């Protein structure tokens, strides 16, 4: 275990008694807003949508933050400990916080939003589960139900409100799912290949009929090798892929290397734009919500791959 992880766990122990005093001094849940701490921006947005005015949400990761590499500070640990409930992605998405989240789950309500997804719908890379489930909107609907179930269990007096907001959100997700499917179906089949920095779009590809290729694996913690770049460059040149994509939460150096390697093979591809992957956009913008980021991604992909010029 690395030094920072040890310090975070030590902070958890040292703040435990103080946090217990804080929660013990609070009014009953039915008489106040639930204090919720979340990890990624997508989860933060979903909890706010479903919780409404019954929750006060603190998201630890802002726009552009890579959850694969995020490490909790002592302040983050205190924020966790003061929460009535913690929601995180699970499936090793928050890889650097695994030990911390396991310890927290033994002390207070701590829920992976992916718990409600049937195991046979998860994808594996080797023995590791792919955590990027939010790019299949049908799976995100399962995550939303898990959030609503946990909030209802903690605050049953206001269960009707949680269920109503879930129903409204779910209807929006159903519409989004259809919208993304229609955009991808409009791309000529021969053009329907999505090339990105790291392998975040496999669920997207399975759901919406898009072939995916990535330089890195499912986690950005492992750096891409020259062989990885050459492998993808060869495929791009052979299939004359019109565009590749950079990501908001991943440095673009590997994509620049990919463009150069592709040119050496006699084919010039271009950057089709910047996709939101492990983080939504800036708060207060349409892309700062889960629905907005998925819609923006789908529109950008469709626009770039429909055009071979």
CORBELNOR-V705336 format. One record per residue. RES is the residue in one small letter. NEAR is the number of other ideal C-beta (glycine too) atoms within 10 Angstrom. Layout:
BEGIN
res | near
RES | NEAR
RES | NEAR
END
This chain:
BEGIN
res | near
x | 9
x | 9
x | 7
x | 13
x | 16
x | 11
x | 15
x | 23
x | 18
x | 12
x | 20
x | 21
x | 10
x | 13
x | 18
x | 15
x | 9
x | 11
x | 19
x | 13
x | 9
x | 13
x | 13
x | 7
x | 7
x | 12
x | 7
x | 8
x | 17
x | 10
x | 8
x | 13
x | 15
x | 20
x | 18
x | 26
x | 25
x | 26
x | 27
x | 29
x | 28
x | 26
x | 27
x | 25
x | 22
x | 28
x | 25
x | 18
x | 19
x | 26
x | 24
x | 16
x | 10
x | 20
x | 22
x | 15
x | 19
x | 15
x | 22
x | 24
x | 22
x | 13
x | 18
x | 16
x | 18
x | 21
x | 25
x | 21
x | 15
x | 19
x | 15
x | 25
x | 14
x | 15
x | 10
x | 20
x | 25
x | 18
x | 19
x | 28
x | 23
x | 17
x | 23
x | 20
x | 23
x | 23
x | 27
x | 25
x | 23
x | 21
x | 21
x | 14
x | 27
x | 24
x | 17
x | 18
x | 22
x | 14
x | 14
x | 22
x | 18
x | 11
x | 17
x | 22
x | 14
x | 7
x | 13
x | 18
x | 17
x | 20
x | 20
x | 22
x | 29
x | 21
x | 13
x | 18
x | 23
x | 8
x | 6
x | 5
x | 13
x | 15
x | 18
x | 9
x | 12
x | 7
x | 5
x | 14
x | 19
x | 21
x | 25
x | 22
x | 26
x | 26
x | 26
x | 24
x | 26
x | 14
x | 20
x | 26
x | 18
x | 17
x | 25
x | 23
x | 17
x | 19
x | 26
x | 25
x | 17
x | 24
x | 30
x | 18
x | 13
x | 18
x | 22
x | 12
x | 12
x | 19
x | 14
x | 10
x | 17
x | 24
x | 15
x | 13
x | 20
x | 22
x | 12
x | 12
x | 22
x | 16
x | 10
x | 16
x | 19
x | 13
x | 12
x | 19
x | 18
x | 11
x | 16
x | 24
x | 15
x | 12
x | 19
x | 20
x | 13
x | 11
x | 20
x | 9
x | 10
x | 11
x | 18
x | 20
x | 20
x | 27
x | 25
x | 25
x | 24
x | 24
x | 20
x | 28
x | 28
x | 20
x | 23
x | 25
x | 20
x | 14
x | 18
x | 23
x | 13
x | 22
x | 14
x | 18
x | 18
x | 20
x | 23
x | 21
x | 16
x | 24
x | 21
x | 24
x | 13
x | 12
x | 10
x | 21
x | 12
x | 9
x | 8
x | 18
x | 21
x | 16
x | 15
x | 25
x | 24
x | 14
x | 16
x | 24
x | 18
x | 10
x | 15
x | 13
x | 24
x | 19
x | 22
x | 25
x | 22
x | 19
x | 23
x | 19
x | 24
x | 25
x | 12
x | 15
x | 12
x | 22
x | 22
x | 13
x | 18
x | 24
x | 17
x | 11
x | 18
x | 23
x | 13
x | 10
x | 14
x | 8
x | 16
x | 12
x | 18
x | 13
x | 15
x | 21
x | 16
x | 16
x | 25
x | 25
x | 24
x | 28
x | 22
x | 31
x | 19
x | 14
x | 14
x | 8
x | 13
x | 13
x | 20
x | 18
x | 23
x | 27
x | 21
x | 17
x | 26
x | 25
x | 17
x | 20
x | 23
x | 23
x | 14
x | 18
x | 26
x | 19
x | 14
x | 21
x | 24
x | 15
x | 12
x | 12
x | 4
END
